[in-house]
Amino acid sequence: MMKNNISAFLLLLVAALVAACDKMPENGDLDGLWQMVEMHSKTVAADPHYSQYTDKRAEKVHWAFQLQLLSMKSAQPVPEIDTNEAVARFQYTPDRLRLTQVYLHYRDRDQLIEDPATTSLQPLGVRGNTADFRIVRLNGSRLILCSEMDSLVFVKK
């Protein structure tokens, strides 16, 4: 009887380990929860410098990366879209982060953003319905992403 219990326990343990390995981090330091603390923006893309500074700490904007899915959340709903959450598919290489499909997330559905000129996600750090960021810094505690119009600074939570 005791031998059967031990065998059953070991079998469950092995099954749990195999299931856990199924979703191991595949994005290195990028995986996990990041809080946006600063946003530096340009007035127009041709500007040589990001001249507009916004302290984002009070807004509590978080980006969470896992597998090929990014979840973006703000502490308060974004007025234009009547939700505080969006999700996106992304492509990651050591020097680039591309958001390829962005969806507004509502309690009962996800809605694909199709307008490339939308400004509704700017409070979350995204202009349009896709985004292309150069990765300026990525380590275990800090992430800096730069696009044509914005530089986003994150700290790891």
C-alpha positions in Angstrom: 0.0 0.0 0.0 2.8 2.4 1.0 4.8 1.5 -2.1 1.7 2.3 -4.3 1.3 5.7 -2.7 5.0 6.5 -3.3 4.8 5.4 -6.9 1.6 7.5 -7.4 3.3 10.5 -5.8 6.4 10.2 -8.0 4.3 9.8 -11.1 2.3 13.0 -10.3 5.6 14.8 -9.5 7.1 13.8 -12.9 3.8 14.8 -14.7 3.9 18.2 -12.9 7.5 18.8 -13.9 6.8 18.0 -17.5 3.8 20.3 -17.6 5.7 23.1 -15.9 8.5 22.8 -18.5 6.0 23.3 -21.2 5.9 27.1 -20.6 9.4 27.9 -19.7 10.5 31.5 -20.4 11.6 31.8 -24.0 12.3 35.5 -24.1 15.2 35.6 -21.5 15.3 38.9 -19.5 12.2 40.2 -21.4 9.8 37.7 -19.8 8.0 38.9 -16.7 6.2 42.0 -15.4 7.5 45.5 -16.1 6.3 48.8 -14.9 6.6 51.9 -17.1 8.1 54.7 -15.1 9.0 57.2 -17.8 7.9 58.2 -21.3 9.9 60.5 -23.5 8.2 61.7 -26.7 8.9 63.7 -29.8 6.6 66.4 -31.2 7.2 65.0 -34.7 9.2 62.0 -35.9 11.9 64.3 -37.5 12.9 65.8 -34.2 16.4 64.6 -33.2 15.5 64.3 -29.5 12.7 63.1 -27.3 11.8 66.4 -25.8 8.6 65.8 -23.9 8.9 64.0 -20.5 6.1 62.2 -18.7 6.4 60.5 -15.3 4.3 57.3 -15.7 4.7 55.9 -12.1 1.4 57.2 -10.8 -0.5 55.7 -13.8 0.8 52.2 -12.9 1.2 51.0 -16.5 2.4 47.4 -16.6 3.6 45.3 -19.5 3.8 41.5 -18.9 5.6 39.3 -21.4 5.1 35.5 -21.6 5.7 33.3 -24.7 4.6 35.5 -27.6 1.9 37.4 -25.7 2.2 40.9 -24.2 -0.5 42.1 -21.7 -0.6 45.9 -21.1 -2.6 47.3 -18.2 -3.1 50.6 -16.6 -4.4 51.3 -13.1 -7.3 53.4 -14.5 -9.4 52.9 -17.6 -8.2 54.7 -20.7 -11.1 57.0 -21.5 -11.1 56.6 -25.3 -11.3 52.8 -25.2 -13.3 52.2 -22.0 -10.9 49.6 -20.7 -7.6 49.5 -18.9 -6.1 46.5 -20.7 -4.8 45.5 -24.1 -3.0 42.4 -25.3 -0.6 42.1 -28.2 1.3 39.4 -30.2 4.9 40.3 -30.5 8.2 39.3 -32.2 11.3 39.6 -30.2 15.0 39.6 -31.2 17.9 40.9 -29.0 17.7 44.3 -30.6 14.0 44.7 -31.6 10.5 44.3 -30.2 7.7 44.4 -32.7 4.0 44.4 -31.7 2.2 42.8 -34.6 -1.4 42.5 -33.5 -2.9 44.6 -30.7 -6.3 43.8 -29.2 -8.4 45.8 -26.7 -9.3 43.4 -23.9 -12.8 43.6 -22.4 -14.3 41.3 -19.9 -16.3 39.4 -22.5 -14.2 39.7 -25.6 -11.0 40.9 -27.3 -11.3 43.5 -30.1 -8.5 43.7 -32.8 -7.4 47.3 -33.4 -7.4 47.8 -37.1 -6.8 51.6 -37.4 -3.1 52.2 -37.9 -3.5 55.9 -36.9 -5.3 55.3 -33.6 -4.1 57.2 -30.6 -6.2 55.3 -28.1 -3.3 53.2 -26.7 -0.8 56.1 -26.2 -1.4 56.1 -22.4 -0.1 52.5 -22.5 2.9 53.4 -24.7 1.7 52.3 -28.1 0.9 54.5 -31.1 -1.3 52.9 -33.8 -2.2 49.3 -34.1 1.4 48.0 -34.4 4.7 49.2 -33.0 8.3 48.7 -33.7 10.8 49.4 -30.9 14.5 49.3 -30.8 15.8 47.7 -27.5 18.2 50.2 -26.0 18.6 48.4 -22.7 17.4 45.1 -21.4 18.7 43.4 -18.3 17.1 41.8 -15.2 16.0 45.2 -13.8 15.6 47.7 -16.6 14.1 47.9 -20.1 14.3 50.9 -22.4 12.4 50.8 -25.7 12.7 53.5 -28.4 10.3 53.9 -31.3 10.1 56.6 -33.9 8.1 58.9 -31.5 8.6 57.5 -28.0 11.2 56.2 -25.6 9.7 54.1 -22.8 11.5 53.3 -19.6 10.5 50.3 -17.5 11.6 48.6 -14.3 11.2 45.0 -13.5 8.6 44.1 -10.9 
